[in-house]
Amino acid sequence: MKNFVYYILAFVILGCQAEAPEVQRESDFNFDWQFALLDTGQSDLKADKIPVTSWEKVRLPHDWVIGNQYDSANHEFAPATGYIYGGGIGWYKKQFDLSLASNQTASILFDGVYNNSEVYLNGNKLGFHPYGYSPFHYDLTPYLKKDGKNELWVKVNHSSFADSRWYTGAGIYRNVELIVTDKLHVPVWGTFIKTNIINDQLAEVIIETDVNNGYSESKEVKLIHEILDHKGNKVAEIATNETVKADNNRLVIQTVKLNEPNLWDVDDPYLYTVKTKLISDNNTTDELTNNFGVRSIAFKADSGFFLNGQNMKIKGVCLHHDAGLVGTAVPKDVWRRRLEVLKEGGCNAIRIAHNPASNEFLDLCDEMGFLVQDEFFDEWDYPKDKRWNQKEKSRNNETEGYTNYFQDYAESDLKAVILSHRNHPSVFQWSIGNEIEWTYPRISQATGFFNNMNWKGNYFWSKPPHSRKEIQQQLATLPRQEHNIGSTARKLVQWTKEMDTTRPVIANCILPSASHETDYGKSLDIVGYSYRRVLYDYGHENYPDKVIMCTENLAQYHEWKAIMDRPFIAGTFFWTGINYLGEIRAPWPNKGNDAGMVDFAGFTKPSYHMIKTLWDERPHTYIATQKLSKSINKIDKKTGRMVAKNPEKWKTALWEWHDVNNHWNYEKGEMISVELYSNAEEIELLLNGKSLGTRKLEEFEDHIYKWGVPFEAGTLTAVGKKDGKPFTTEIITAGEPVAVQLSIDKKVLVNNQYDVAHVVAQLVDKNGNPVKHLEKVIDFETPSYLRALGVDNGANTNVQPHVSRKIETDQGRALLVLQSTEEKGKVEIKATVDGLDADKVLLTISTEKENSEEVLAELN
């Protein structure tokens, strides 16, 4: 969220000076670390006792698990981990020079360490932090050396390696910063920016600033806030004089008027900057910046969601925190590419499932215009079975998770997340939990879905077997546990509202018919329904004053239709936007969950295109084909037209899309089921220029155009009309592959060791048509100037090591992810396939302010 202001580039602070020279407030602390991985039985071994040969140089963020092998031997906990063993005791250490002046203080800020971390400075323990998803910071000042090297140690105990749902990774997997300030300063997360009275003419910006005085005497301070527009021009300013007592904090609340504000919106995510200064005795003691957006949010029980006063549907997806081949240490550019794909598909919202995201991820959502539901916890008082979904069936050390710490740490973790994330305009809901009801058996039993021999319905598509009165009676009489779901929910909501009342509190309820009747549902501003679209009308009729919406749902047409048919449903978050590691339900070889609209490599899937036609007004058609023998469709004997074998099945389609292809390569004369996912009002289908007829979308209840087409090589063309204007989509029969063709999303990288380029290799025929029906092994050649993060083909069944240069294609394509190093120059990336023509792309690596040298790095 922060655009950090730097005074000078100096890092070493001379302790002999009475007053410190100007120094940057926040410093990147990700570089020059060393890492050692120990067995779980070596948990008592300290960093200074680890042999020198066991250490390797690493840079952060770092996930030590993703580099391990996928192995079928890890089957017992594979549903959680994705067949990767991630256990161990990880040690990180870093030496650094930092001698503070007498008027200075220093802290270290971790945005996320997975998990059970202990931090030491010069042998002194700074603290223990069990939760792997929440940020935390420590004061370094008391233990810094006045002269010589300081050494920081971080211990990560991941002996319980299947302790969360789903793939967690392990290590210091998010950014780390060193913060150096005067003793009179704004502490970490000490600024809260809110907006009020929002319209086209005026916005009131309310800035709450926590000022900390670490001196032994009171200080007079002038607190100044300048508001800058996106070009850096000052558009408003406010200042106040305050007295801050010795060794004390003072909360200062200021209100500044912003005339004719530019509003933050999903289509125009306009960001302002607040530049904050503290001045005392004519010296600037602290200076920092925070981005913010001017926007209003409102939910109404009868009409849904309003952003800046405009009624709109939430077109959301759920995302886990891994990004495939990079694991959980995700470079910002990797998330950017993935979010761009989702944005192109009409997505406007992200649910962080099921734990808080990184600040870097939220920065992107701010910049790109995504609403974010920030979710705190996946379990509360009682554990879930990390291998599946519901209440834990057996206790294993490998699956022991955050429940063990919830009673002692939930409040501090929740509040730390809010403090860290509250200035992000993208965050519009706080979620206190996900499908928590499974862990309180009396809640699930009260619904009548379970332990009810008289019920014969389907859990997904049936209304509750018990009436409201019966549910209330069950809740009053069923045995109670030590902890109560309602009382825990009340605490979490209370803690959330103590920190922020500008956003509603929600939870993802898997059994809302029972949750509504407890203090769980009653304490929420919004009750989120998880896979319960069948209860939308039930919920609205029985609880007309309660806002309800879907917070986890299936990426299928029937789900969106149910929302569009009901103005009182604000929107949804489909499960899921992108494939993720873990939650495996299929046999080996398999590495994750295939329910995503986008695959592991960031390539779109058929469900993505269906949803795009529903979410995006721009004309779009996707052509899907399949042999009739493998299709869900058939030829109707009476009409001769292609129809669904089961015309009702689309209404209850679940997570994964049915098996279709996006190519036109079959046997001559073979009957092919052709499906078109389109927002065209009508489509004419042509094969090699010959019309196969025109159909209207209103003819297809399941929103899928269908044709039966005997295969003939050539071009299959769909000419659609939307708003009276024609647009054309086609697929072409591909010949044998003769070459591999490379494309790259960036031509220039900065040598900052962060920038990332994505290289896509596609098999093509002699005419340059993509070959999607045959597979080959691609060998990437990369220069030493670049760091190869890995390869993938997007397939769920690809379980080869990611850190490799060779990979077999899926649908004729594969992905290589590269990251810049400190080197600069012009480099060449090459791809070869045995028997085919090779291809290469050029990439320039340069500093931000100068052109790269005209050097071609040698391939290695």
N, C-alpha and C positions, 0 to 999 in steps of 0.2 A: 504493500500500500504506500510505502514511503518513498519519496524521491529525495534521497539524502543530500544534504548540503555539506559541501566540503570547504573547509577554510584553507588548508594547504595539504599537500600530499605527504608531509612528514609523518612517520609512524612512531619513531622513538622520541620519547619525551624526557628531557633532561631534568633529573630530580634535584639538581643543585639550585634551580631557579626558585625564587620565592613565588613568582606568579608564572603560570604555564604559558608557553607560546600558543598561538592559535593552532588547533589540531582538528582533524575531521572528527565528527561526533560518532558516526558509524563506520566501521571498517569491515570489509569482507574478510572473514576468518576461515574460509574454506580450503585454503591451500597449505601445503607443506605439513601434512599430517603423516603419521605412520600407523600401521594397523597390524595387529596380530590376532589370529583366531585360535582359541584353545578348545579342547574337548570340554564337555559339560562337567566332567569330573574334576576339572582344574579351576573351579570357581574361587578357590581361596588364594590362588597365585596372583600376586600383585604385579603391576606393570614393570617395576624395576627388577623383578626376578625372572622376567621372560628373556630367553637367550636372544642375543643380537640378531642371529640368523633367522629368527622367527618373524621379524618385522619386515613389512613391505611399505613402500611409499604409496600413499593414496591421496586423492583430493576429494573433497566433499562437494555435493552430497554423495553418499556411498551406501549401496545395498549389497552386503556380502553374499546374499543368498542367490541372487539371479544368475550368478556365474557358475553355480553348481549344476550337476547333471540331472536331467529328468531320468528317473529310474523306476521301473515297475516294482522293484523291491520295496519301495516306499508306499505300498498300497494301503497300509492300515490307516494312515492319516492323509492320504492323497486327496480325499474330498475337500480338505481344508487347504492343503499346501500346493496342490498341483503337481504331485509326484516329485517335488524337489525337497530334499532334506535341508532344513534351515537352522538346525540346532547349533549351539556353541556359546562360548564366552568370548565376546569380542572386546579387544582393548584398542583404544585410539590414544595416541600421544602427540603432542606438539610443543616444540620449544619456541619461545618468542621473547623479544626484548620489550620491556615496558616499565620504565621508571616514572612514577607519577610525581608531580609537584605537590606541595603541601595543600594546594587548593583544589585538587582533582580527585575524582573517583572513577572507577572502571567496573564494568559489568560484562558478562558474556550472555548472549541470547541464543537459545536453541529453538528453532521453529518446529523440530520434531526429532526424537530419537526413539527407535524401536528396539527394545523397550527395557524396562527395569534398569534404568541407567543410574550410575553413581559417577559423580564428577569430583575430581581432586585437583587442587592447585598446589604445587610444591609440596606434595604429600599430605596436604590438609583437605579433608573431605568437605565439600561444599554442600552436598545434598544428595538425596535419592529421589528419583522421579519414575514411578512405575508405568504411567500411561504413555503409550507410544504415539498418540495422535495429538496431544496438546503441547503448546509451546511453554517454555519456562526459561527463567534467567537467574543468575547468581551474581552476587557482589564479589568481585575479585580483590577489592582494595585491601582488606586486612592481611592478605597472604602474599602480596606481591613483593618480590625482592627489590631492594633499593639499587643493587648493582648485580649484574650478571643475568644469565638466562633464567626465565621462568619456564616451568614445565607443567602442562595441563594434561591430565589423564581423564579419559572417559571409559568406563566399564559398561558393557552392554551384556546383560544376562538373558540369553534367548534359549535357555534349556527347555522351556515350554514353547516349542516351536510351532505348534498348531493351536495357538491360544486365542485366535481371533478369526472372524469370518470376513474375508477369505484370505487369500495370499497376503502376507504382511510385509515380507522382506525383513531385514534386520540391519541395524547399524545407525549411524548418524546420516539419515537419508534425506534430511531437509537442511536448509541453509543455516549457517552459524555466523553471528556478528559479534564483534568487539565494540563496546560502547564506552567512550571516554568523555566525561563532562566535568565542568566545574562543580563544586559542591552545591552551588545554587543552580538548579537545573530542573528541567521537566523529566520526570522518571520514565522508564520504559512503559509504553502504552498510556502515557499520562495525558493524552489529548483526545477529547471526544467531540466530534463535529456533528451537529444535528441541524435540520432545517425545519422551518415553520412558516405558515401563511404563504404557501407556494401558489403562485399564479404567474401569468405572463408579465405582469408589471413588477412584482415584488416577491422577494423571499427573505425571511429572517433567518440568518445563520447564527445558531447558538453554539458557542465554543466553550466547552468546559475544560479547564486546564489545571492539572495538578502540579503545583510548584513545590519543589522539595528544597529545603534549606539545611544543608549538612554542617553549617558553621555553628560555632558555640555562641554566637551572638545573633540577634535579630538583624534582618536585612530589609532595606527598602528596595523595591524592585519595580521597574516599569515593564509591564507585559504588553507586547505589541503583536497584533495579528494583521498581516496583509493578505488579501485574497487576490490571487492572480488568475487570469483566464488561461485558456489552453495555449496561448501564444506567449505567456509570461508577462502580460500587461497587468498592472495593478488596477483593480476595479473597485476595491473597497478597503477600508482600514479602520481599526479600532485599537485604542490603547488605554490602559488604566494603571494607576499607581497603587501598589499593595505593600503591606508589611507582612513579612513571613517570619514567624518566631524561630528562635534557635532550635536546631534539631527537630524540625517539625515540617509538616506538609500543610499547604493551603490550597483549597479548591476555589478557583476563580471562574466565575461564569460571566461571559460577555455576549452581547447580542449586537450583530452588525447587519444593517440593511443592504441587500444586494438588488439593485434595480435592474429590471428587464433581464432576469436570469435565463441562461440557457439550461433547459432541463435535461437531466440524465434519463435516457430512454433506451429500450432494447434496440431500437433502430438508429438512435443517435446518442451513443453513450458519452455525453459531454462531461469532462472532468475539470474541476477547478482545483487550485492548490492553495492551502493555507500555509503561509510562511510565518513562523512564530519566533519571536526574539524575547529574551530576557536581558534587561539592562540594569546594572547596579553599579553605583559609583562611577558612572560614565563609561563603564566597560560592558561589552556584550558577554554575558556568562554562558549563554546557551542559544543555539539557533537550530531549528529543525523545520521540516516541511511534511505535510500530510495532504494527500489527494482526497477529494470528496466529490460527491455528486448531489445536485439539487433535484430531489424527486419526492413524490408523495405516493404512498401505498395505502390501499383500503380494501377490506373484504366485507361483503354483505351477504347475509344468509340467503337472500332471495335472488341475487343477481351476480354473485361471483366476485371477480377481482377487478380492481381499478388501479391503473398506473397513471399518475398525473391527471387523475380525474377521468381517464378514458377506460371504458370497459373493454377487457381483452381476455383471451384464454391463455392460460399457462401451458405452453407447448414444451414440456420438459422431459428430460431423461435422467435416469440414475447413473452415477459413475462411481466405480471403486477407485482407489488411489494408486493402483499400479498402471503401467503403460506398456504391458507386454515385454518386449525384449530388454528394456532398460530396468525392469522391475519397478521399485518404488522410488528410486533416486531419479526422478524424471526431469530432464532438462526443460527449461521453459519453452524452447522452440518445439519440443515434441508435443507438449500440451497445446501449443498454439495451432499446430497443424491439425491435431485431432478436433479441437474446438471449431476451427474453420470449416471442417467437413460437416460437423453438426449444424453450424450456423447456415451453411449452404442448403441444408435439408429442412430449414424452417424452424429449427429448435431455438427457443428463447430462454430456456431455464435449465438449471442443473441442480439435482439433489445429490449432495455429497453423502453417499451411502457406504458405510454406515457410521462414519467417524469424521471429525473435522478435517478440512483440507489444509494445504499449505497456504501461506500468505501469497506466495508467488502465483499459485493457481488462481486465487481470488483477484490478484492484480489483473490477470488476463481477462477474467470475467467482467471486471470493472471496465477495462479498455474495449472489450469486444461486444458488450451489451448482452450479458446473460444475467438473469435473475438467479439467485442461489439460495437453496434451502440448506442451511448449515446444521448438520446433525451431530449431537454430542456423543451419544452412547448407543451401543447395540445390545447391551445387557446391563441390568441394574443389580438388584439384590441377589439374584440367583443366576447360575450360568446356563448358557445354551450349549447344545452339542455342536462343537465347531465342525464336526464332520458332516452334519446335516443341517437341520434348521431349528428343531424344537428343543424342549427341555432336555438337559443332559441325561444320557442314559447310563453312563458309567464314568467314574472319576479316573482320570489319567493325568499324570504329571505333565505329559506332553500337551494337554489341552487346558491346563490351568490358566485362567485369564484374569481380566480386569475385575471381575466380581470379587476376587480376593481382596481388592483394595478399594472397592466402591464406597464402603461406609466411611472410610477415612479421607479419601481423596476426591470424591465426586464434586463437592462444592468448589474446591480450589481449581480443579481442572476445568469445570464448566465456566467459572468466572474468568480464568486465564484466556480461554478461547474467546469469550465475548470481548474482553479488553483488547485482545490482539486483533480481532476481526471487525469491530463495531464501526470503523470508519469506511469500510468497503460499501459503496452504494449498491453493489450487486446483491449483497446479503439482504433478503427481504423476509425471511422466516428463520426462527430458531426452532430446531426439532430436538426435543428432549429424549427421544428414543425410537427404536425400530422394532416392531413386532415383539414387544416385551411380554405380551400376554401369554406366550408359550411357556414362560418360566413360572407362571402362577397357575397351577392346575385348576383351581376353583373357577377361574375366569373362563377357561376353555370348556370346562364341564358345564358351566351354567348356560352356555348357548344352546346345548342340546345336540350339537354336531358330533360330539364325542361321548363315548361310554353310554350310548343310547341305542339299545338293541331294537327299539321300535321305529327308528328312523331309517329310511331307505333312500334318501336323496343324495345329491352330489354337493360336496362341500363348496365348490367354486360357484355353482350356478343355482343353488337353492337358498331360499330365505331361511332364517333361523327356525329350527323345529320348535323352539320354545317361544311363547309369546313374551311380551315385555313383563307382564305380571309374573309369569313362570320364571323368567330370568331373575327378577327381583327376589322372588322367594328362594331360588337356588343360592343366590349370593348371600342371603341372610342365614342360610342353614348349613351350607357346605363347610367342611373343616377349614380353618384359617391357618396360614403359615406365620412364622415369626414376623416376617415383613409383609406389609400390605401394599398392593400396587397403587392404591389411591393416595395413601399418605406419602409414599415415595414420590409420586408424580407431583403432589402439592409442593413438596420441598423443592423439587427441581424447577417448577414454574416460579416459585417465590424467588429463588436465587437468580433466575434469569431476569425477572422483572426488577430486582434490586439493581441490576447492572444496566438494563435497557428496556424502556417501555415504548420505543419507537417501532418495534417490529412485533408481529404476533407470534405466539408460541403454539407449536403444532407437534404432533407425534404421528408416526406411521402405525396405525392400528390394524392388526390382522383379524381381530374379533370385535369390531365396533359395536355389535348389538349388545354385548356385555359391557364393554368399556364405557359406553354412554351412560350406563346405570351406576357407575362407580365414580369416585372422585378423580379417577384418571381422566375420563372423558370430560367431566364437569369442570375440571381445572384448566383445560386447554381452550385457547381462543379459537382454534380450528382443529377439528377431528379429521385426520387423514385416513383414508380407507385404503387398505392394502389388498388388492385383488377382490374387491367387494363391490363391483359395479352393480351387481344384482340388488344391492341394498341402498342405492342412491335414493330411490323414491321412499323406501322404508325410513331412511334416516331423516329425510326432509319432512316427511309427514309427522313423524313422532317427535322430532326435535327441531321445530321450525325456526327457532331463534339461534340455532347453532350453525356456524359456518362449517360445511363439509366439502372435501375435495378428495381427489385420488392422489395418493402419494407414492404408490407403486402399482404398476399395471402392465398389461401385456401390449407389446408393440404390434397390435392388430387393428384392422379397420373397425371391428365391432366395438372395441373400447372407445375409440374416438367418436364414433357415431353416438354412443350413449352419452358422451359429454356434450356434444353439439346439440343433442336433443333436449338438454336440460340447462337452462340459463343459470340455475343456482349452483351448478358445479363449476368451480373456478378453472379447472384444468387438471393436468395429470403429470406424472413423471413415469415414463415407460421404463420397464426393466428389460434390457438396459441399453444405454447409448452405445457402449463399446464392449466387446468381449473382455473378460478379465480372468486372471489366473486363479485357480481354485474353484470351489463349489462344483466338483466334477461328479457327474451322474452317469457318464459313459465309460465303457471298459478301456483299458490300455490299448493303443497309445492315445493319450489325451492329456491336455494340460490345463484346461479351464472350462469356463462356461460359454456356450455358443449362442446365447440368447441375444447378443448384441446386434444392433442395427449396423454396426461397423465392426470389422474383424480386428484381430490382434495387430495387423500391420497398418491399420488405418484405411483399409479399402472398404468401400460401401458394399452392403449386402442387399438382397431383394427387399427385405422388410424396410430398409432405409428408404428405398424408392417409393414404396407404397405410402409411407408416412409423409414423405416429401410432397406427394400429390395432395395430401390432406392439409398440410401445414403451410405450404408455400403457394402463393397465387401465381407465380410465374409458370408458363406452360412447361409441362414435363411428362414424358412417357418413357417407360422402361420396358424393354421386350425380354420376356422370360420364356424359355422353351424347355421341353422335356419329351422324351419318348412316351408315347401313349401308355406303354406297358408299365412305366414307372410313375405315371402321373396320377394326381388326385382327381383327374377329369376323365370323361368318357364321351363317346359319340352317341348322341340321342338318336335312337332308331327311328323315331317318328319324324323329327325335323332335320336330321343329318348334321345338327350343330353340336359344337363342343359344350358340354355342361358338366357341372360338378357331380361326381359319383354320389356324394351325400350332400344334397343341396342345403342342409341345415348345419353342416359341420363348421362352416366359417364362423358361426355365432359363438362357438366355444373353442376356437383355436387358441392354443396356449403359447408358450414362449418361442419356440423355434419355428422358423418359416419352413414350409414344405420344400422338397427337393426340386429345384429348377436350375437351369443354366442360362447364361447370357451369351450364347453363341449359336451359330447356324451351321452346324457340322454333324450330319447324320447320314444314314444309308439311303440311297435313292429309293423313293417311293414309300419310305417308312412314315407312318402316320405320326405327326408331331402335335402335341398340345402346345399352343401358343397362348401365353397370357400377357396382357398389357396392363401395367399399373400406370394410370394416367389421370390427369385432371381435365382432359379434353372432354367437351360435351359429346363429341362423336369422333369416330376414327374410321378411316378407310384403310384396310390392309392390302398391300400389294406384294406379289412375289414376281421378281424380275419384270416389273412394270405392269403385270396383269392383276386387275382388281379381284380381290377375294371377298368383296362386299364391304358395306359400311354398317357399323353398329353404333348405337347410342349408349352412353354410360348408364342411363336410367333403366336399361334393360337388365342390368346385372346387379342384383341385390347385394352381392358380396363386394361390389366396387371393382371387380376384375373383368376386363374384357377377355373374351375367349374365342379362339378359332381352332379348328382342326385343319391342319395343312399337311398334305403329302409332301415329303421333303424333296426339294429340287435345289441343287446348288445354285448360288447366286446371291441376290440381295432381297432381304425381307424388309419392307418399308411400311411404317405406320404414319399416315398423314392425319393429324388431329386438328380439330378446330376448337379454339377457346376464345370466348367472347367474339366469335365470328371470324377470328384470324387463324389461318392455317400455320401449322408448324410440323416439321418432319423429323422422324427418328428412324434409324435403320441399323440392321446388323448384316454382315457380309460373310459368306462362307470363306473361311481361311484355308489356304493351301498348306503344304508342309512348311515347317519353320526353316528359314534360311539364315536368320540372323537374330541377335539379341539387340534390343534398342533401349537406350538409357535416357531417362529424363531426371532432372534435378530441380528441387524447389527453390534453390538459391544459387546465384552465380558468384556471390561474394560472402565470405565469412570474416568476422573480426577475430583477430588472434587473441581473444580474451579467455580462451579455454572454456567458454560457455556456448557460443554459437553452434548451431546444429544444421546440417544439410541432410535431406532425405533423398536418396537415389533409388528410383524405381526402374527395375529391369523387366522388359516385356518381350516375349518371343514374338516375332513377326514373320509373315511370309514374304514372297518376292515383291508383292505389291505394297508392302508396308502395313497390311492388315494384321491386327493383333490375333495371335493364335492362343485360344483359351481352352482348347480341348485336349492338348498334348502337353506333357511335362518333360523338362530337361533339367540337368544340374548346371547351375550357373556358378562360375568361379570369379569372384571379385578381386581385383588387384587395387590396393590402396597405398598411397604414399605414407612415409613415416611422418610427414608434416601433419597428418591428421590422426585422430584417435578413432578407431573403429569401435562403435558401441555395440554393433551386432547386426545380425541378419534375421529375417523372418519372411515367411510367405503368406502369413495371415491365417493359415489353417489351424483349427483346433487340434488336429492330429499331428502337427509338426512338433516333435519333441527332441529335435537335435539341439546341441548346445548353441546358444545365441552368439557367443563370441567365436565366430567362425567366418571363413571367407567363402565357403561353398554352401549351396543350399539348392534343393530341388524346388522347382516352381510349383505354385498352385494356381490354376487357371492361367498358366503360362507366365506368371509374374512373381517377383520377389522384391523385397525391400532391404536396402542397406542404409544404416544410420551412422553418420560421421560427425565428429565434433572437432572444433578447432583446438590447436595447441598454441604455444607461444611463438611458433615459427610463422614466417610470412613468405609469400611468394605465390607463384602460379603452379597449381598441381593438377595431375591427371588421374581420373578414376576410370578404370577399365573393367569390362565384363566380358568373359569368354565362355563359350559353350562348345564342347567337342563337336566338330563337324559343321559348325555354323560360323558366320561372320561375326567378329567381335565388334564392340562399340566402346566409345570413351566419351567422357565429358570433362571439361576444364572448369576448375574452381579457383578463384582468387582468394587468397588469405592476406588480409592487410590490417594495419592499425586503423583506428577510426578516423584519423586525421591526415593520413598520408597514403599515397598509392603504394601498392606492393611492388617489390622488385620484379623485374622480368626474368624470373627463374622458374624452370620446370623441375620439380622435385623428381628424383629417381624413384621408380617403383621398387618396392621391396617385397 
